[in-house]
């Protein structure tokens, strides 16, 4: 395979790495944001946005982002809005050639996601405590996680390097 790509005529060659970067910059939107009700049915819509947003990105990165967002949003739906009238969740995706920044905003009960203890993969189902695996998956799937609770809502920020 050639290390160069012909752009428009024989005088315009660029390296394949530069061509991939140029292609991604042209085809991947730099920012997408949607807001949906805090209901489990909305998870499919969030996954669809991520799929479309990350269409030109490594499939492993796509799956990591989908898993992390799915787990955070599920926790918001099931726990963040517990004993409250569910409102909405806003998902914001920002693309940069080196990373994807994800912000998930809600107005439910505050919850500081902390790094859970290591998972004992050799333990039987009976030996494991109920719950906690989702956050372990989130921390394994992203490169950074930040959380902020303000008067206007909760913001979970995820960073995934690509």
Secondary structure, DSSP 8 states (H G I E B T S, - for coil): --SEEE-SSTT-EEEHHHHHHHHHHHHS-SEEEEEEESSTTHHHHHHHHHHHHTTTS-HHHHHHHHHHHHHHHHHIIIIITTTS---EEEEEEEEETTEEEEEEEE-SS-----------TTS-TTTS-SS-HHHHHHHHH-SEEEEEEETTEEEEEEEEE-
